[in-house]
Amino acid sequence: MFRISNKRRLAQRLVLISVAFAITLGAGSSTPFTVGTSPSLLILGDSITWGTDYFAKAQKLVAGDGQWVNVVVDGQYSRRVAFPTPNTSIRMSGVKSYLKLKSAGLNPDAVIVALGSNDVALETKVEVYEKIIRDLMNTIGNVPVTWLTVNRRDTKAIFARSVVFNTVLVKLTSEYPNLVLSDWSAIINDNPKLMSWDKVHLTPTGYAIRAKSYQSLARDSYERYWIATAPTTTTTLPAETTTTTTIVTTTATTLPAVTTTIIAATTTVLPTTTVPASSP
């Protein structure tokens, strides 16, 4: 009993330490950026995104490729996509956080969205998922957006809602041509051990894989950005001139020659014969 009690106390201490660590360090962070420069990539997420940057140096990994002038990783503990009802919080809302960054001078040329885990924990209705996703997509506007699917497993009900949320995301890709999905949920399904004990956050290995995923998605986003903004060269060919030549053909008809035969009049002069006189 003594040993069991000690183990329980140790487990409780570890939980408390983990929670305190998450609350203290996981308040959130946002990478500084240079105003007025581009192209800029924004990775907008919750505490999982914060952990991916804190533990796996996601921002440095992505910036190391040298494609984006600004790589802003903005992760916030307990952040949601948006609030379906009025709420004064800014940092807990993806929509309001995006607008705050815009007002500070960041103009994202592409966005990687890693939100939804906290929404499926609190909201249950499909129409709410549709509303908040549309809210953020409309706020971002017409730039390339990549959204990571959600996989939260702390309860069976929340896991089921994660599946529903992902289904809504798939549905809305037809409504927003600039939206593509990255199936992070499938990665967790294939290897659930990438999740930590709370079935929400990740292990060190999980964060490293997530950081690599951000790097790959950032490269894809840059290609989409480049295609969307590349100048279009239009070559105008001279108008084709059609010359119509009319050839007049003169047909000469040769009539057969008419032969006129003139029959000359022939006068036959008979010789004169002198008949001697008869003798009496």
C-alpha positions as CSV (number, residue, x, y, z in Angstrom):
1,M,0.0,0.0,0.0
2,F,2.9,2.3,0.8
3,R,4.5,1.8,-2.5
4,I,1.2,2.3,-4.4
5,S,0.5,5.5,-2.4
6,N,4.0,6.9,-3.3
7,K,3.4,6.1,-6.9
8,R,0.1,7.9,-6.9
9,R,1.6,10.9,-5.2
10,L,4.5,10.9,-7.8
11,A,2.0,10.7,-10.6
12,Q,-0.1,13.6,-9.2
13,R,3.0,15.7,-8.8
14,L,4.0,15.1,-12.4
15,V,0.5,16.0,-13.5
16,L,0.6,19.2,-11.5
17,I,4.1,20.1,-12.8
18,S,2.9,19.5,-16.4
19,V,-0.1,21.6,-15.9
20,A,1.9,24.4,-14.3
21,F,4.4,24.2,-17.0
22,A,1.8,24.5,-19.7
23,I,0.1,27.4,-18.0
24,T,3.3,29.2,-17.4
25,L,5.1,28.7,-20.6
26,G,2.2,27.9,-22.8
27,A,0.6,31.3,-22.5
28,G,1.5,31.8,-26.1
29,S,4.1,33.3,-28.4
30,S,4.3,35.1,-31.7
31,T,7.4,35.5,-33.9
32,P,8.5,39.1,-34.5
33,F,8.4,40.2,-38.1
34,T,9.5,43.1,-40.3
35,V,6.7,45.4,-41.4
36,G,6.4,46.2,-45.0
37,T,8.4,43.2,-46.3
38,S,7.2,40.1,-48.2
39,P,6.5,37.4,-48.9
40,S,5.2,36.5,-45.4
41,L,4.0,33.2,-44.1
42,L,1.8,32.9,-41.0
43,I,1.4,29.7,-39.0
44,L,-1.7,30.3,-36.8
45,G,-2.4,27.8,-34.1
46,D,-3.1,26.8,-30.5
47,S,-0.9,25.3,-27.8
48,I,0.2,22.4,-30.2
49,T,1.6,25.0,-32.5
50,W,3.2,26.8,-29.6
51,G,4.8,23.5,-28.5
52,T,6.0,22.7,-32.0
53,D,7.9,25.9,-32.0
54,Y,9.1,25.8,-28.4
55,F,10.2,22.1,-28.4
56,A,11.0,21.5,-32.1
57,K,12.1,25.0,-33.3
58,A,9.5,25.0,-36.1
59,Q,10.0,28.7,-37.0
60,K,13.8,28.3,-37.5
61,L,13.2,25.1,-39.5
62,V,10.8,26.8,-41.9
63,A,12.8,30.1,-42.1
64,G,15.9,28.1,-42.8
65,D,14.6,27.3,-46.3
66,G,15.0,31.0,-47.2
67,Q,11.8,31.2,-49.2
68,W,9.8,33.4,-46.9
69,V,11.1,36.8,-45.8
70,N,8.8,36.6,-42.7
71,V,7.9,33.3,-41.0
72,V,5.5,34.1,-38.1
73,V,4.5,31.3,-35.8
74,D,1.7,32.4,-33.6
75,G,0.6,29.8,-31.1
76,Q,-1.7,30.4,-28.1
77,Y,-2.8,28.2,-25.3
78,S,-6.6,27.3,-25.6
79,R,-7.0,29.3,-28.8
80,R,-10.1,28.5,-30.8
81,V,-10.9,29.2,-34.5
82,A,-13.4,31.8,-33.5
83,F,-16.2,32.4,-31.1
84,P,-19.6,31.7,-32.4
85,T,-21.1,34.2,-30.0
86,P,-19.7,37.6,-29.0
87,N,-16.5,37.4,-26.8
88,T,-14.1,40.0,-25.9
89,S,-11.0,37.8,-25.9
90,I,-8.5,38.5,-28.7
91,R,-5.7,36.1,-28.2
92,M,-8.0,33.1,-27.7
93,S,-9.7,33.7,-31.1
94,G,-7.9,32.8,-34.3
95,V,-10.0,35.5,-36.2
96,K,-9.2,38.3,-33.8
97,S,-5.5,37.2,-33.5
98,Y,-5.2,37.4,-37.3
99,L,-6.8,40.9,-37.4
100,K,-4.4,42.0,-34.6
101,L,-1.4,40.9,-36.6
102,K,-2.8,42.6,-39.7
103,S,-3.2,45.8,-37.8
104,A,0.4,45.5,-36.6
105,G,1.6,45.5,-40.2
106,L,1.8,41.8,-41.1
107,N,0.2,41.0,-44.5
108,P,0.4,37.2,-44.8
109,D,0.9,36.0,-48.4
110,A,-0.1,32.4,-47.2
111,V,-1.5,31.0,-44.0
112,I,-1.1,27.6,-42.3
113,V,-4.0,27.1,-39.9
114,A,-3.6,24.7,-37.0
115,L,-6.8,25.3,-35.1
116,G,-9.9,23.3,-34.1
117,S,-8.7,21.1,-31.2
118,N,-10.2,23.5,-28.6
119,D,-13.4,24.0,-30.6
120,V,-14.3,20.3,-30.7
121,A,-13.8,20.2,-27.0
122,L,-16.4,22.9,-26.4
123,E,-18.7,22.9,-29.4
124,T,-20.9,20.0,-30.7
125,K,-22.9,21.4,-33.6
126,V,-22.0,21.1,-37.2
127,E,-23.4,24.5,-38.0
128,V,-21.1,26.0,-35.4
129,Y,-18.1,24.4,-37.0
130,E,-19.2,25.7,-40.4
131,K,-19.7,29.2,-39.0
132,I,-16.3,29.5,-37.3
133,I,-14.4,28.0,-40.2
134,R,-16.1,30.4,-42.7
135,D,-15.4,33.3,-40.3
136,L,-11.7,32.7,-40.4
137,M,-11.5,31.9,-44.1
138,N,-13.4,35.1,-44.9
139,T,-11.1,37.1,-42.6
140,I,-8.0,35.7,-44.2
141,G,-9.2,36.4,-47.7
142,N,-7.9,35.1,-51.1
143,V,-4.4,33.9,-50.3
144,P,-3.3,30.2,-50.1
145,V,-4.5,28.6,-46.9
146,T,-3.5,25.1,-45.6
147,W,-5.5,23.7,-42.7
148,L,-4.3,20.8,-40.6
149,T,-7.1,18.3,-39.7
150,V,-7.8,17.7,-36.0
151,N,-7.3,14.6,-33.9
152,R,-8.1,15.0,-30.2
153,R,-8.5,11.8,-28.1
154,D,-9.0,12.8,-24.5
155,T,-12.6,11.4,-24.6
156,K,-14.5,9.3,-27.1
157,A,-17.0,12.0,-27.6
158,I,-14.3,14.6,-28.4
159,F,-12.6,12.2,-30.8
160,A,-15.9,11.7,-32.6
161,R,-16.4,15.4,-32.8
162,S,-12.9,15.7,-34.3
163,V,-14.0,13.5,-37.1
164,V,-17.1,15.7,-37.7
165,F,-15.0,18.8,-37.7
166,N,-12.6,17.3,-40.3
167,T,-15.6,16.4,-42.4
168,V,-16.8,20.0,-42.4
169,L,-13.4,21.1,-43.5
170,V,-13.5,18.7,-46.4
171,K,-16.9,20.1,-47.4
172,L,-15.8,23.7,-47.3
173,T,-12.9,23.1,-49.7
174,S,-15.4,23.3,-52.5
175,E,-16.6,26.7,-51.2
176,Y,-13.1,28.1,-50.8
177,P,-10.8,27.2,-53.8
178,N,-7.8,28.6,-51.9
179,L,-8.2,26.1,-49.1
180,V,-6.3,22.8,-49.0
181,L,-6.1,20.3,-46.2
182,S,-3.2,18.5,-44.6
183,D,-4.3,15.3,-42.9
184,W,-2.6,15.5,-39.6
185,S,-5.4,13.3,-38.1
186,A,-4.2,10.4,-40.3
187,I,-0.7,10.7,-39.0
188,I,-2.0,10.4,-35.4
189,N,-4.3,7.5,-36.4
190,D,-1.3,5.7,-37.8
191,N,0.8,6.3,-34.7
192,P,-1.2,7.3,-31.6
193,K,2.0,7.2,-29.5
194,L,3.0,10.6,-31.0
195,M,0.5,12.0,-28.5
196,S,1.4,12.8,-24.9
197,W,-0.4,11.4,-21.9
198,D,-3.2,13.9,-22.1
199,K,-4.2,12.7,-25.6
200,V,-4.2,16.3,-26.8
201,H,-0.6,17.5,-27.0
202,L,2.4,15.7,-28.4
203,T,5.5,13.9,-27.3
204,P,9.0,15.3,-28.3
205,T,8.9,13.0,-31.3
206,G,5.4,14.1,-32.2
207,Y,6.5,17.8,-32.0
208,A,9.5,17.0,-34.3
209,I,7.3,15.4,-36.8
210,R,4.8,18.2,-36.6
211,A,7.6,20.7,-37.2
212,K,8.8,18.8,-40.3
213,S,5.2,18.9,-41.5
214,Y,5.1,22.7,-41.1
215,Q,8.3,22.9,-43.2
216,S,6.8,20.8,-46.0
217,L,3.6,22.7,-46.0
218,A,5.5,26.0,-46.0
219,R,7.3,24.9,-49.2
220,D,4.0,23.9,-50.8
221,S,2.5,27.2,-49.8
222,Y,5.3,29.1,-51.3
223,E,4.8,27.3,-54.6
224,R,1.1,28.2,-54.5
225,Y,1.9,31.8,-53.7
226,W,4.4,32.0,-56.5
227,I,2.0,30.6,-59.0
228,A,-0.7,33.0,-57.9
229,T,1.4,36.1,-58.1
230,A,3.7,35.3,-61.0
231,P,3.3,37.9,-63.8
232,T,1.2,36.7,-66.7
233,T,2.8,37.4,-70.1
234,T,0.4,37.9,-73.0
235,T,1.8,37.6,-76.5
236,T,-0.3,39.3,-79.1
237,L,0.2,37.9,-82.6
238,P,-0.3,40.3,-85.6
239,A,-3.6,40.0,-87.2
240,E,-3.5,37.5,-90.1
241,T,-4.1,39.2,-93.4
242,T,-5.9,37.2,-96.0
243,T,-5.3,38.3,-99.6
244,T,-7.8,37.1,-102.2
245,T,-6.5,37.0,-105.7
246,T,-9.1,36.8,-108.4
247,I,-7.8,35.2,-111.5
248,V,-9.8,35.9,-114.7
249,T,-9.4,33.1,-117.1
250,T,-10.0,34.0,-120.8
251,T,-10.9,31.0,-122.9
252,A,-10.1,31.4,-126.5
253,T,-12.4,29.4,-128.7
254,T,-10.9,28.5,-132.1
255,L,-13.5,28.0,-134.6
256,P,-12.7,25.5,-137.3
257,A,-11.6,27.2,-140.5
258,V,-14.2,27.5,-143.2
259,T,-12.9,26.3,-146.6
260,T,-14.6,27.8,-149.5
261,T,-14.2,25.9,-152.7
262,I,-14.8,27.9,-155.8
263,I,-15.5,25.8,-158.9
264,A,-14.0,27.6,-161.8
265,A,-16.2,27.6,-165.0
266,T,-14.5,25.6,-167.7
267,T,-15.2,26.5,-171.3
268,T,-14.5,23.7,-173.7
269,V,-13.7,24.8,-177.2
270,L,-14.3,22.1,-179.6
271,P,-12.1,21.9,-182.6
272,T,-13.6,23.0,-185.9
273,T,-13.8,20.3,-188.4
274,T,-14.0,21.2,-192.1
275,V,-16.1,18.7,-194.0
276,P,-15.2,18.5,-197.7
277,A,-17.8,19.1,-200.1
278,S,-19.4,16.0,-201.6
279,S,-18.9,15.3,-205.3
280,P,-21.8,15.6,-207.2
